[in-house]
Amino acid sequence: MKPVIDYLPKSAGESFAVRHFDYDFYPTPWHFHPEYELVLVTESTGQRLIGDDISDFKPGDMALIGPNLPHVYRNDMEYYAATPYLRAKSIVVHFTIASFGDSFLSLPETHKIKTLLNKSLRGLEIYGGTNEELNKRMHELVELSDFARWLKLLEMLNILAETDEYKYISKAEVKGCNEKESERMDNVLTFVFNNFKKNISLKEVANIANMAENSFSRYFALRARRSFTKFVNEVRLSHACKLLIEDKLNILEISMECGFNNLSNFNRQFKSRYSYSPMAYRKQLNQAVRNL
């Protein structure tokens, strides 16, 4: 699997690209590109890694991802079994400043859009009523062409520039590395997402990266902004949240399912990250559902 400077090609006569994807599972690996990306998950679940953030995604999730911010959307394992009723669908828009003209952001009327795009260098998760408005418009965008399509994108950016219904995704700006390093990082991430339920040794993953253990530890911490062990635990804890929401397994079963062989360690790690024990987290979720 080799990418990872990934481009969404434009058709003739297009200044930006819009695609409605329908896959068995999202195939694009850890990648980055010089375009801004507005992405709407329309069907499927899984985990996403954007910059230094790991979180679950579900239908309706929307993000604005700035240029060269590395990211990957990784579906849950059942999507890789070619199950007929499971599809991984999304609407993706790639654009650049040149899509609107090189002096676009110099106009006084576009200063809010300029601020918005600067913020997107850390990735922005869009929620609330703004998400609902843009969800509708992104589906409309797929069906439009020519000037109407260009105008619709500009309208969407203006809506985003005027709202406060978004939050930063990555804690810091992270920029994509060269292609060789990105391929190495993608191999590591793919291995973790496929094996986080098992014990993963530093030696094992260092071999995948073709590096000595100490060198790999420094390499990973520099690019992921955390130690490899902490990263693996965050992937496990994110999956634990999903299982707690589904409410099918007890806490011990969830601990084992997520790769924690020690229940007390799972409880401690979970509370450190989310400020609640797994049991208290589940109770909060159940209370929220009852209050709906």
C-alpha positions as protocol buffer text, in pm:
chain_id: "A"
residue {
  index: 1
  type: MET
  ca { x: 0 y: 0 z: 0 }
}
residue {
  index: 2
  type: LYS
  ca { x: 174 y: 314 z: -118 }
}
residue {
  index: 3
  type: PRO
  ca { x: 36 y: 663 z: -122 }
}
residue {
  index: 4
  type: VAL
  ca { x: 48 y: 927 z: 32 }
}
residue {
  index: 5
  type: ILE
  ca { x: 47 y: 1262 z: -119 }
}
residue {
  index: 6
  type: ASP
  ca { x: -308 y: 1214 z: -232 }
}
residue {
  index: 7
  type: TYR
  ca { x: -488 y: 1421 z: -494 }
}
residue {
  index: 8
  type: LEU
  ca { x: -854 y: 1425 z: -592 }
}
residue {
  index: 9
  type: PRO
  ca { x: -832 y: 1491 z: -966 }
}
residue {
  index: 10
  type: LYS
  ca { x: -1045 y: 1766 z: -1119 }
}
residue {
  index: 11
  type: SER
  ca { x: -1235 y: 1717 z: -1439 }
}
residue {
  index: 12
  type: ALA
  ca { x: -1191 y: 1952 z: -1733 }
}
residue {
  index: 13
  type: GLY
  ca { x: -1359 y: 2283 z: -1664 }
}
residue {
  index: 14
  type: GLU
  ca { x: -1348 y: 2243 z: -1284 }
}
residue {
  index: 15
  type: SER
  ca { x: -1170 y: 2476 z: -1041 }
}
residue {
  index: 16
  type: PHE
  ca { x: -1233 y: 2235 z: -752 }
}
residue {
  index: 17
  type: ALA
  ca { x: -1331 y: 1869 z: -712 }
}
residue {
  index: 18
  type: VAL
  ca { x: -1648 y: 1721 z: -559 }
}
residue {
  index: 19
  type: ARG
  ca { x: -1700 y: 1346 z: -531 }
}
residue {
  index: 20
  type: HIS
  ca { x: -1959 y: 1120 z: -369 }
}
residue {
  index: 21
  type: PHE
  ca { x: -1772 y: 801 z: -280 }
}
residue {
  index: 22
  type: ASP
  ca { x: -1926 y: 458 z: -222 }
}
residue {
  index: 23
  type: TYR
  ca { x: -1683 y: 186 z: -105 }
}
residue {
  index: 24
  type: ASP
  ca { x: -1679 y: -143 z: 81 }
}
residue {
  index: 25
  type: PHE
  ca { x: -1447 y: 45 z: 318 }
}
residue {
  index: 26
  type: TYR
  ca { x: -1256 y: 372 z: 295 }
}
residue {
  index: 27
  type: PRO
  ca { x: -938 y: 277 z: 103 }
}
residue {
  index: 28
  type: THR
  ca { x: -731 y: 594 z: 137 }
}
residue {
  index: 29
  type: PRO
  ca { x: -438 y: 551 z: 379 }
}
residue {
  index: 30
  type: TRP
  ca { x: -267 y: 808 z: 602 }
}
residue {
  index: 31
  type: HIS
  ca { x: -225 y: 1093 z: 357 }
}
residue {
  index: 32
  type: PHE
  ca { x: -205 y: 1467 z: 304 }
}
residue {
  index: 33
  type: HIS
  ca { x: -252 y: 1704 z: 12 }
}
residue {
  index: 34
  type: PRO
  ca { x: -215 y: 2076 z: -67 }
}
residue {
  index: 35
  type: GLU
  ca { x: -590 y: 2131 z: -104 }
}
residue {
  index: 36
  type: TYR
  ca { x: -843 y: 2220 z: 164 }
}
residue {
  index: 37
  type: GLU
  ca { x: -1082 y: 1931 z: 220 }
}
residue {
  index: 38
  type: LEU
  ca { x: -1444 y: 1943 z: 334 }
}
residue {
  index: 39
  type: VAL
  ca { x: -1557 y: 1589 z: 410 }
}
residue {
  index: 40
  type: LEU
  ca { x: -1897 y: 1456 z: 514 }
}
residue {
  index: 41
  type: VAL
  ca { x: -1937 y: 1095 z: 627 }
}
residue {
  index: 42
  type: THR
  ca { x: -2272 y: 983 z: 489 }
}
residue {
  index: 43
  type: GLU
  ca { x: -2252 y: 614 z: 580 }
}
residue {
  index: 44
  type: SER
  ca { x: -2018 y: 393 z: 792 }
}
residue {
  index: 45
  type: THR
  ca { x: -1841 y: 404 z: 1126 }
}
residue {
  index: 46
  type: GLY
  ca { x: -1482 y: 375 z: 1241 }
}
residue {
  index: 47
  type: GLN
  ca { x: -1192 y: 575 z: 1375 }
}
residue {
  index: 48
  type: ARG
  ca { x: -1024 y: 876 z: 1223 }
}
residue {
  index: 49
  type: LEU
  ca { x: -682 y: 1021 z: 1284 }
}
residue {
  index: 50
  type: ILE
  ca { x: -651 y: 1390 z: 1191 }
}
residue {
  index: 51
  type: GLY
  ca { x: -327 y: 1561 z: 1289 }
}
residue {
  index: 52
  type: ASP
  ca { x: -265 y: 1450 z: 1647 }
}
residue {
  index: 53
  type: ASP
  ca { x: -629 y: 1360 z: 1727 }
}
residue {
  index: 54
  type: ILE
  ca { x: -786 y: 1013 z: 1739 }
}
residue {
  index: 55
  type: SER
  ca { x: -1165 y: 990 z: 1754 }
}
residue {
  index: 56
  type: ASP
  ca { x: -1457 y: 781 z: 1631 }
}
residue {
  index: 57
  type: PHE
  ca { x: -1662 y: 885 z: 1329 }
}
residue {
  index: 58
  type: LYS
  ca { x: -2019 y: 806 z: 1231 }
}
residue {
  index: 59
  type: PRO
  ca { x: -2272 y: 917 z: 965 }
}
residue {
  index: 60
  type: GLY
  ca { x: -2318 y: 1293 z: 967 }
}
residue {
  index: 61
  type: ASP
  ca { x: -1967 y: 1375 z: 1090 }
}
residue {
  index: 62
  type: MET
  ca { x: -1819 y: 1668 z: 901 }
}
residue {
  index: 63
  type: ALA
  ca { x: -1471 y: 1818 z: 903 }
}
residue {
  index: 64
  type: LEU
  ca { x: -1279 y: 2094 z: 728 }
}
residue {
  index: 65
  type: ILE
  ca { x: -918 y: 1981 z: 690 }
}
residue {
  index: 66
  type: GLY
  ca { x: -648 y: 2231 z: 598 }
}
residue {
  index: 67
  type: PRO
  ca { x: -365 y: 2183 z: 346 }
}
residue {
  index: 68
  type: ASN
  ca { x: -102 y: 1919 z: 427 }
}
residue {
  index: 69
  type: LEU
  ca { x: -272 y: 1815 z: 751 }
}
residue {
  index: 70
  type: PRO
  ca { x: -226 y: 1434 z: 760 }
}
residue {
  index: 71
  type: HIS
  ca { x: -541 y: 1231 z: 808 }
}
residue {
  index: 72
  type: VAL
  ca { x: -698 y: 890 z: 763 }
}
residue {
  index: 73
  type: TYR
  ca { x: -1048 y: 750 z: 810 }
}
residue {
  index: 74
  type: ARG
  ca { x: -1031 y: 383 z: 909 }
}
residue {
  index: 75
  type: ASN
  ca { x: -1352 y: 179 z: 913 }
}
residue {
  index: 76
  type: ASP
  ca { x: -1449 y: -73 z: 1180 }
}
residue {
  index: 77
  type: MET
  ca { x: -1328 y: -425 z: 1108 }
}
residue {
  index: 78
  type: GLU
  ca { x: -1665 y: -557 z: 990 }
}
residue {
  index: 79
  type: TYR
  ca { x: -1640 y: -335 z: 680 }
}
residue {
  index: 80
  type: TYR
  ca { x: -1336 y: -531 z: 560 }
}
residue {
  index: 81
  type: ALA
  ca { x: -1535 y: -856 z: 546 }
}
residue {
  index: 82
  type: ALA
  ca { x: -1721 y: -746 z: 230 }
}
residue {
  index: 83
  type: THR
  ca { x: -2057 y: -752 z: 408 }
}
residue {
  index: 84
  type: PRO
  ca { x: -2318 y: -658 z: 144 }
}
residue {
  index: 85
  type: TYR
  ca { x: -2530 y: -431 z: 366 }
}
residue {
  index: 86
  type: LEU
  ca { x: -2234 y: -228 z: 495 }
}
residue {
  index: 87
  type: ARG
  ca { x: -2112 y: 59 z: 279 }
}
residue {
  index: 88
  type: ALA
  ca { x: -1858 y: 333 z: 342 }
}
residue {
  index: 89
  type: LYS
  ca { x: -1991 y: 649 z: 178 }
}
residue {
  index: 90
  type: SER
  ca { x: -1880 y: 1010 z: 192 }
}
residue {
  index: 91
  type: ILE
  ca { x: -1893 y: 1340 z: 7 }
}
residue {
  index: 92
  type: VAL
  ca { x: -1552 y: 1502 z: -33 }
}
residue {
  index: 93
  type: VAL
  ca { x: -1470 y: 1850 z: -163 }
}
residue {
  index: 94
  type: HIS
  ca { x: -1113 y: 1954 z: -251 }
}
residue {
  index: 95
  type: PHE
  ca { x: -1041 y: 2320 z: -325 }
}
residue {
  index: 96
  type: THR
  ca { x: -759 y: 2572 z: -314 }
}
residue {
  index: 97
  type: ILE
  ca { x: -747 y: 2950 z: -290 }
}
residue {
  index: 98
  type: ALA
  ca { x: -692 y: 2950 z: -667 }
}
residue {
  index: 99
  type: SER
  ca { x: -1040 y: 2798 z: -701 }
}
residue {
  index: 100
  type: PHE
  ca { x: -1171 y: 3150 z: -629 }
}
residue {
  index: 101
  type: GLY
  ca { x: -890 y: 3356 z: -781 }
}
residue {
  index: 102
  type: ASP
  ca { x: -544 y: 3427 z: -644 }
}
residue {
  index: 103
  type: SER
  ca { x: -641 y: 3761 z: -486 }
}
residue {
  index: 104
  type: PHE
  ca { x: -963 y: 3625 z: -332 }
}
residue {
  index: 105
  type: LEU
  ca { x: -843 y: 3640 z: 28 }
}
residue {
  index: 106
  type: SER
  ca { x: -711 y: 3993 z: -20 }
}
residue {
  index: 107
  type: LEU
  ca { x: -1064 y: 4127 z: -59 }
}
residue {
  index: 108
  type: PRO
  ca { x: -1201 y: 4303 z: 252 }
}
residue {
  index: 109
  type: GLU
  ca { x: -1526 y: 4105 z: 222 }
}
residue {
  index: 110
  type: THR
  ca { x: -1342 y: 3773 z: 263 }
}
residue {
  index: 111
  type: HIS
  ca { x: -1151 y: 3840 z: 587 }
}
residue {
  index: 112
  type: LYS
  ca { x: -1376 y: 3601 z: 785 }
}
residue {
  index: 113
  type: ILE
  ca { x: -1323 y: 3325 z: 530 }
}
residue {
  index: 114
  type: LYS
  ca { x: -948 y: 3387 z: 551 }
}
residue {
  index: 115
  type: THR
  ca { x: -964 y: 3346 z: 930 }
}
residue {
  index: 116
  type: LEU
  ca { x: -1167 y: 3026 z: 889 }
}
residue {
  index: 117
  type: LEU
  ca { x: -917 y: 2873 z: 647 }
}
residue {
  index: 118
  type: ASN
  ca { x: -627 y: 2959 z: 876 }
}
residue {
  index: 119
  type: LYS
  ca { x: -805 y: 2778 z: 1160 }
}
residue {
  index: 120
  type: SER
  ca { x: -854 y: 2473 z: 936 }
}
residue {
  index: 121
  type: LEU
  ca { x: -479 y: 2405 z: 951 }
}
residue {
  index: 122
  type: ARG
  ca { x: -562 y: 2223 z: 1277 }
}
residue {
  index: 123
  type: GLY
  ca { x: -879 y: 2069 z: 1132 }
}
residue {
  index: 124
  type: LEU
  ca { x: -1229 y: 2179 z: 1229 }
}
residue {
  index: 125
  type: GLU
  ca { x: -1515 y: 1953 z: 1334 }
}
residue {
  index: 126
  type: ILE
  ca { x: -1849 y: 2107 z: 1236 }
}
residue {
  index: 127
  type: TYR
  ca { x: -2154 y: 2037 z: 1451 }
}
residue {
  index: 128
  type: GLY
  ca { x: -2503 y: 2158 z: 1542 }
}
residue {
  index: 129
  type: GLY
  ca { x: -2730 y: 2349 z: 1309 }
}
residue {
  index: 130
  type: THR
  ca { x: -2435 y: 2444 z: 1089 }
}
residue {
  index: 131
  type: ASN
  ca { x: -2364 y: 2076 z: 1028 }
}
residue {
  index: 132
  type: GLU
  ca { x: -2727 y: 2024 z: 926 }
}
residue {
  index: 133
  type: GLU
  ca { x: -2721 y: 2323 z: 689 }
}
residue {
  index: 134
  type: LEU
  ca { x: -2398 y: 2216 z: 523 }
}
residue {
  index: 135
  type: ASN
  ca { x: -2504 y: 1851 z: 507 }
}
residue {
  index: 136
  type: LYS
  ca { x: -2795 y: 1951 z: 287 }
}
residue {
  index: 137
  type: ARG
  ca { x: -2580 y: 2179 z: 72 }
}
residue {
  index: 138
  type: MET
  ca { x: -2309 y: 1919 z: 22 }
}
residue {
  index: 139
  type: HIS
  ca { x: -2566 y: 1679 z: -123 }
}
residue {
  index: 140
  type: GLU
  ca { x: -2685 y: 1963 z: -348 }
}
residue {
  index: 141
  type: LEU
  ca { x: -2327 y: 2038 z: -449 }
}
residue {
  index: 142
  type: VAL
  ca { x: -2281 y: 1689 z: -593 }
}
residue {
  index: 143
  type: GLU
  ca { x: -2569 y: 1749 z: -836 }
}
residue {
  index: 144
  type: LEU
  ca { x: -2466 y: 2099 z: -948 }
}
residue {
  index: 145
  type: SER
  ca { x: -2222 y: 2205 z: -1218 }
}
residue {
  index: 146
  type: ASP
  ca { x: -2049 y: 2512 z: -1356 }
}
residue {
  index: 147
  type: PHE
  ca { x: -2113 y: 2850 z: -1192 }
}
residue {
  index: 148
  type: ALA
  ca { x: -2399 y: 2723 z: -971 }
}
residue {
  index: 149
  type: ARG
  ca { x: -2166 y: 2469 z: -815 }
}
residue {
  index: 150
  type: TRP
  ca { x: -1889 y: 2728 z: -761 }
}
residue {
  index: 151
  type: LEU
  ca { x: -2139 y: 2967 z: -602 }
}
residue {
  index: 152
  type: LYS
  ca { x: -2274 y: 2692 z: -374 }
}
residue {
  index: 153
  type: LEU
  ca { x: -1924 y: 2623 z: -237 }
}
residue {
  index: 154
  type: LEU
  ca { x: -1871 y: 2993 z: -172 }
}
residue {
  index: 155
  type: GLU
  ca { x: -2205 y: 3003 z: 11 }
}
residue {
  index: 156
  type: MET
  ca { x: -2096 y: 2709 z: 226 }
}
residue {
  index: 157
  type: LEU
  ca { x: -1767 y: 2874 z: 319 }
}
residue {
  index: 158
  type: ASN
  ca { x: -1954 y: 3190 z: 412 }
}
residue {
  index: 159
  type: ILE
  ca { x: -2186 y: 2991 z: 642 }
}
residue {
  index: 160
  type: LEU
  ca { x: -1880 y: 2839 z: 810 }
}
residue {
  index: 161
  type: ALA
  ca { x: -1711 y: 3178 z: 841 }
}
residue {
  index: 162
  type: GLU
  ca { x: -2016 y: 3323 z: 1019 }
}
residue {
  index: 163
  type: THR
  ca { x: -2075 y: 3040 z: 1268 }
}
residue {
  index: 164
  type: ASP
  ca { x: -1908 y: 2932 z: 1590 }
}
residue {
  index: 165
  type: GLU
  ca { x: -2044 y: 2577 z: 1568 }
}
residue {
  index: 166
  type: TYR
  ca { x: -1708 y: 2411 z: 1513 }
}
residue {
  index: 167
  type: LYS
  ca { x: -1414 y: 2304 z: 1724 }
}
residue {
  index: 168
  type: TYR
  ca { x: -1048 y: 2234 z: 1662 }
}
residue {
  index: 169
  type: ILE
  ca { x: -965 y: 1870 z: 1592 }
}
residue {
  index: 170
  type: SER
  ca { x: -585 y: 1862 z: 1625 }
}
residue {
  index: 171
  type: LYS
  ca { x: -425 y: 2016 z: 1932 }
}
residue {
  index: 172
  type: ALA
  ca { x: -143 y: 2154 z: 1717 }
}
residue {
  index: 173
  type: GLU
  ca { x: -68 y: 2213 z: 1350 }
}
residue {
  index: 174
  type: VAL
  ca { x: 80 y: 1899 z: 1197 }
}
residue {
  index: 175
  type: LYS
  ca { x: 225 y: 1901 z: 845 }
}
residue {
  index: 176
  type: GLY
  ca { x: 268 y: 1603 z: 616 }
}
residue {
  index: 177
  type: CYS
  ca { x: 615 y: 1462 z: 573 }
}
residue {
  index: 178
  type: ASN
  ca { x: 777 y: 1338 z: 255 }
}
residue {
  index: 179
  type: GLU
  ca { x: 631 y: 1041 z: 72 }
}
residue {
  index: 180
  type: LYS
  ca { x: 874 y: 779 z: 207 }
}
residue {
  index: 181
  type: GLU
  ca { x: 811 y: 883 z: 569 }
}
residue {
  index: 182
  type: SER
  ca { x: 435 y: 893 z: 509 }
}
residue {
  index: 183
  type: GLU
  ca { x: 439 y: 541 z: 371 }
}
residue {
  index: 184
  type: ARG
  ca { x: 631 y: 422 z: 677 }
}
residue {
  index: 185
  type: MET
  ca { x: 387 y: 598 z: 909 }
}
residue {
  index: 186
  type: ASP
  ca { x: 90 y: 452 z: 723 }
}
residue {
  index: 187
  type: ASN
  ca { x: 232 y: 99 z: 764 }
}
residue {
  index: 188
  type: VAL
  ca { x: 261 y: 159 z: 1139 }
}
residue {
  index: 189
  type: LEU
  ca { x: -91 y: 303 z: 1170 }
}
residue {
  index: 190
  type: THR
  ca { x: -244 y: 23 z: 965 }
}
residue {
  index: 191
  type: PHE
  ca { x: -75 y: -234 z: 1188 }
}
residue {
  index: 192
  type: VAL
  ca { x: -203 y: -64 z: 1505 }
}
residue {
  index: 193
  type: PHE
  ca { x: -561 y: -32 z: 1380 }
}
residue {
  index: 194
  type: ASN
  ca { x: -559 y: -400 z: 1278 }
}
residue {
  index: 195
  type: ASN
  ca { x: -398 y: -530 z: 1596 }
}
residue {
  index: 196
  type: PHE
  ca { x: -481 y: -298 z: 1888 }
}
residue {
  index: 197
  type: LYS
  ca { x: -693 y: -571 z: 2050 }
}
residue {
  index: 198
  type: LYS
  ca { x: -376 y: -776 z: 2095 }
}
residue {
  index: 199
  type: ASN
  ca { x: -53 y: -707 z: 2276 }
}
residue {
  index: 200
  type: ILE
  ca { x: 171 y: -489 z: 2055 }
}
residue {
  index: 201
  type: SER
  ca { x: 540 y: -478 z: 2141 }
}
residue {
  index: 202
  type: LEU
  ca { x: 768 y: -187 z: 2055 }
}
residue {
  index: 203
  type: LYS
  ca { x: 1010 y: -431 z: 1892 }
}
residue {
  index: 204
  type: GLU
  ca { x: 736 y: -564 z: 1666 }
}
residue {
  index: 205
  type: VAL
  ca { x: 628 y: -226 z: 1536 }
}
residue {
  index: 206
  type: ALA
  ca { x: 986 y: -98 z: 1508 }
}
residue {
  index: 207
  type: ASN
  ca { x: 1055 y: -389 z: 1275 }
}
residue {
  index: 208
  type: ILE
  ca { x: 759 y: -285 z: 1060 }
}
residue {
  index: 209
  type: ALA
  ca { x: 910 y: 63 z: 1035 }
}
residue {
  index: 210
  type: ASN
  ca { x: 1252 y: -93 z: 967 }
}
residue {
  index: 211
  type: MET
  ca { x: 1405 y: 101 z: 1257 }
}
residue {
  index: 212
  type: ALA
  ca { x: 1577 y: 34 z: 1586 }
}
residue {
  index: 213
  type: GLU
  ca { x: 1344 y: 57 z: 1887 }
}
residue {
  index: 214
  type: ASN
  ca { x: 1495 y: 377 z: 2030 }
}
residue {
  index: 215
  type: SER
  ca { x: 1501 y: 542 z: 1687 }
}
residue {
  index: 216
  type: PHE
  ca { x: 1140 y: 444 z: 1623 }
}
residue {
  index: 217
  type: SER
  ca { x: 1028 y: 581 z: 1960 }
}
residue {
  index: 218
  type: ARG
  ca { x: 1180 y: 920 z: 1877 }
}
residue {
  index: 219
  type: TYR
  ca { x: 1048 y: 910 z: 1521 }
}
residue {
  index: 220
  type: PHE
  ca { x: 691 y: 831 z: 1628 }
}
residue {
  index: 221
  type: ALA
  ca { x: 680 y: 1080 z: 1916 }
}
residue {
  index: 222
  type: LEU
  ca { x: 800 y: 1359 z: 1686 }
}
residue {
  index: 223
  type: ARG
  ca { x: 527 y: 1294 z: 1429 }
}
residue {
  index: 224
  type: ALA
  ca { x: 235 y: 1184 z: 1647 }
}
residue {
  index: 225
  type: ARG
  ca { x: 303 y: 1429 z: 1935 }
}
residue {
  index: 226
  type: ARG
  ca { x: 282 y: 1144 z: 2187 }
}
residue {
  index: 227
  type: SER
  ca { x: 463 y: 821 z: 2272 }
}
residue {
  index: 228
  type: PHE
  ca { x: 377 y: 507 z: 2079 }
}
residue {
  index: 229
  type: THR
  ca { x: 236 y: 343 z: 2393 }
}
residue {
  index: 230
  type: LYS
  ca { x: 9 y: 641 z: 2458 }
}
residue {
  index: 231
  type: PHE
  ca { x: -110 y: 635 z: 2097 }
}
residue {
  index: 232
  type: VAL
  ca { x: -203 y: 267 z: 2114 }
}
residue {
  index: 233
  type: ASN
  ca { x: -390 y: 325 z: 2440 }
}
residue {
  index: 234
  type: GLU
  ca { x: -582 y: 615 z: 2282 }
}
residue {
  index: 235
  type: VAL
  ca { x: -689 y: 392 z: 1993 }
}
residue {
  index: 236
  type: ARG
  ca { x: -803 y: 130 z: 2244 }
}
residue {
  index: 237
  type: LEU
  ca { x: -988 y: 384 z: 2458 }
}
residue {
  index: 238
  type: SER
  ca { x: -1163 y: 534 z: 2156 }
}
residue {
  index: 239
  type: HIS
  ca { x: -1288 y: 185 z: 2065 }
}
residue {
  index: 240
  type: ALA
  ca { x: -1394 y: 135 z: 2428 }
}
residue {
  index: 241
  type: CYS
  ca { x: -1615 y: 445 z: 2406 }
}
residue {
  index: 242
  type: LYS
  ca { x: -1787 y: 297 z: 2102 }
}
residue {
  index: 243
  type: LEU
  ca { x: -1852 y: -29 z: 2287 }
}
residue {
  index: 244
  type: LEU
  ca { x: -1982 y: 156 z: 2594 }
}
residue {
  index: 245
  type: ILE
  ca { x: -2227 y: 343 z: 2372 }
}
residue {
  index: 246
  type: GLU
  ca { x: -2346 y: 18 z: 2211 }
}
residue {
  index: 247
  type: ASP
  ca { x: -2411 y: -116 z: 2565 }
}
residue {
  index: 248
  type: LYS
  ca { x: -2381 y: -485 z: 2471 }
}
residue {
  index: 249
  type: LEU
  ca { x: -2078 y: -588 z: 2679 }
}
residue {
  index: 250
  type: ASN
  ca { x: -1995 y: -545 z: 3045 }
}
residue {
  index: 251
  type: ILE
  ca { x: -1693 y: -340 z: 3155 }
}
residue {
  index: 252
  type: LEU
  ca { x: -1461 y: -639 z: 3193 }
}
residue {
  index: 253
  type: GLU
  ca { x: -1556 y: -771 z: 2848 }
}
residue {
  index: 254
  type: ILE
  ca { x: -1493 y: -427 z: 2696 }
}
residue {
  index: 255
  type: SER
  ca { x: -1156 y: -408 z: 2866 }
}
residue {
  index: 256
  type: MET
  ca { x: -1051 y: -741 z: 2712 }
}
residue {
  index: 257
  type: GLU
  ca { x: -1204 y: -659 z: 2373 }
}
residue {
  index: 258
  type: CYS
  ca { x: -996 y: -340 z: 2355 }
}
residue {
  index: 259
  type: GLY
  ca { x: -663 y: -502 z: 2439 }
}
residue {
  index: 260
  type: PHE
  ca { x: -644 y: -418 z: 2808 }
}
residue {
  index: 261
  type: ASN
  ca { x: -558 y: -739 z: 2993 }
}
residue {
  index: 262
  type: ASN
  ca { x: -586 y: -566 z: 3329 }
}
residue {
  index: 263
  type: LEU
  ca { x: -922 y: -418 z: 3435 }
}
residue {
  index: 264
  type: SER
  ca { x: -773 y: -177 z: 3688 }
}
residue {
  index: 265
  type: ASN
  ca { x: -534 y: -43 z: 3424 }
}
residue {
  index: 266
  type: PHE
  ca { x: -825 y: 2 z: 3183 }
}
residue {
  index: 267
  type: ASN
  ca { x: -1025 y: 192 z: 3445 }
}
residue {
  index: 268
  type: ARG
  ca { x: -727 y: 412 z: 3530 }
}
residue {
  index: 269
  type: GLN
  ca { x: -641 y: 488 z: 3166 }
}
residue {
  index: 270
  type: PHE
  ca { x: -1004 y: 560 z: 3080 }
}
residue {
  index: 271
  type: LYS
  ca { x: -1057 y: 798 z: 3371 }
}
residue {
  index: 272
  type: SER
  ca { x: -731 y: 978 z: 3296 }
}
residue {
  index: 273
  type: ARG
  ca { x: -845 y: 1049 z: 2939 }
}
residue {
  index: 274
  type: TYR
  ca { x: -1218 y: 1112 z: 2985 }
}
residue {
  index: 275
  type: SER
  ca { x: -1241 y: 1219 z: 3352 }
}
residue {
  index: 276
  type: TYR
  ca { x: -1497 y: 943 z: 3418 }
}
residue {
  index: 277
  type: SER
  ca { x: -1461 y: 576 z: 3496 }
}
residue {
  index: 278
  type: PRO
  ca { x: -1605 y: 348 z: 3224 }
}
residue {
  index: 279
  type: MET
  ca { x: -1904 y: 272 z: 3446 }
}
residue {
  index: 280
  type: ALA
  ca { x: -1972 y: 641 z: 3516 }
}
residue {
  index: 281
  type: TYR
  ca { x: -1931 y: 719 z: 3144 }
}
residue {
  index: 282
  type: ARG
  ca { x: -2193 y: 458 z: 3056 }
}
residue {
  index: 283
  type: LYS
  ca { x: -2430 y: 594 z: 3322 }
}
residue {
  index: 284
  type: GLN
  ca { x: -2388 y: 945 z: 3179 }
}
residue {
  index: 285
  type: LEU
  ca { x: -2476 y: 815 z: 2833 }
}
residue {
  index: 286
  type: ASN
  ca { x: -2781 y: 626 z: 2957 }
}
residue {
  index: 287
  type: GLN
  ca { x: -2902 y: 933 z: 3148 }
}
residue {
  index: 288
  type: ALA
  ca { x: -2859 y: 1149 z: 2839 }
}
residue {
  index: 289
  type: VAL
  ca { x: -3067 y: 902 z: 2635 }
}
residue {
  index: 290
  type: ARG
  ca { x: -3344 y: 899 z: 2898 }
}
residue {
  index: 291
  type: ASN
  ca { x: -3354 y: 1279 z: 2892 }
}
residue {
  index: 292
  type: LEU
  ca { x: -3411 y: 1295 z: 2518 }
}
